[in-house]
Amino acid sequence: MARTPKAKPASLQTTGRAMSQAATKNDDTEVGGIAADRLRSIIERVERLEEEKKALSSDIKDIMAEAKSAGFDVKVIRQILRIRKQEPADVEEQETLLDLYRRALGM
């Protein structure tokens, strides 16, 4: 015996119609409660920054290649850059611990 689908309550039918009409009216600005223009703007800004980051990364790579060709140790340059980003107190603490560990190992 086949079942016949039940009709939706009147309140749901009205809400469904209202939502589809609202979605049609605001295609560019709001879809499913999401501000599409705002979302698009955010995504495009992130994409532009990703492109800039890619270009900067390429520039840094070129500078490191230049440093290497000038006879500098790139690994040490990267280490110095890492140290310069830290707070002086943190650097001092790490150096003290490193010295202590070296002495403990007889180095």
C-alpha positions in Angstrom: 0.0 0.0 0.0 1.6 3.3 -1.1 1.7 6.2 1.3 0.7 9.6 0.2 2.9 12.4 1.4 1.5 14.6 4.1 1.0 18.2 3.3 3.3 20.7 5.1 1.8 22.8 7.7 0.7 26.2 6.5 3.3 28.0 8.6 6.1 26.1 6.9 4.7 26.8 3.4 4.6 30.5 4.0 8.1 30.5 5.5 9.4 28.6 2.6 7.9 31.0 0.1 9.1 34.0 2.0 12.6 32.7 2.1 12.7 31.9 -1.6 11.4 35.4 -2.4 14.0 37.0 -0.1 16.7 35.0 -1.7 15.6 36.1 -5.1 15.5 39.8 -4.1 18.9 39.8 -2.5 20.9 37.5 -4.8 23.9 39.8 -4.8 23.9 40.8 -1.2 22.5 37.9 0.9 22.2 34.2 0.2 21.0 31.9 2.9 21.6 34.5 5.6 25.2 35.1 4.4 26.3 38.5 3.1 27.7 37.4 -0.3 29.3 40.7 -1.1 31.1 40.9 2.2 32.2 37.3 1.9 33.5 37.9 -1.6 35.4 40.9 -0.5 37.1 39.0 2.4 38.1 36.2 0.1 39.5 38.5 -2.6 41.5 40.4 0.0 43.0 37.2 1.3 43.8 36.1 -2.2 45.6 39.4 -2.9 47.6 39.0 0.3 48.5 35.4 -0.6 49.8 36.7 -3.9 51.8 39.4 -2.1 53.2 36.8 0.3 54.2 34.6 -2.6 56.1 37.5 -4.2 57.8 38.4 -0.9 58.8 34.8 -0.4 60.4 34.8 -3.8 62.2 38.1 -3.0 63.6 36.6 0.3 64.7 33.5 -1.6 66.6 35.7 -4.1 68.2 37.6 -1.2 69.3 34.4 0.4 70.8 33.2 -2.9 72.7 36.5 -3.1 74.0 36.1 0.5 75.1 32.6 -0.3 76.9 33.7 -3.5 78.7 36.4 -1.4 80.0 33.6 0.9 77.6 33.9 3.8 76.1 30.9 5.6 72.4 31.1 4.9 71.5 28.7 7.7 73.2 31.1 10.2 71.5 34.1 8.7 68.1 32.4 9.2 69.1 31.7 12.8 70.1 35.3 13.4 66.7 36.4 11.9 64.9 34.1 14.3 66.9 35.4 17.3 66.2 39.0 16.3 62.4 38.4 16.4 62.6 37.2 20.1 62.6 39.3 23.2 66.1 39.9 24.6 65.3 38.2 27.9 64.2 35.1 26.1 67.4 35.0 24.0 69.5 35.4 27.1 67.6 32.6 28.9 68.1 30.3 25.9 71.8 31.1 25.6 72.3 30.5 29.4 70.5 27.1 29.2 72.5 26.2 26.1 75.8 27.1 27.9 74.7 25.1 30.9 73.8 22.0 28.8 77.1 22.2 26.9 79.0 22.3 30.2 77.0 19.4 31.5 77.9 17.4 28.4 81.6 18.4 28.6 81.4 20.3 25.3 
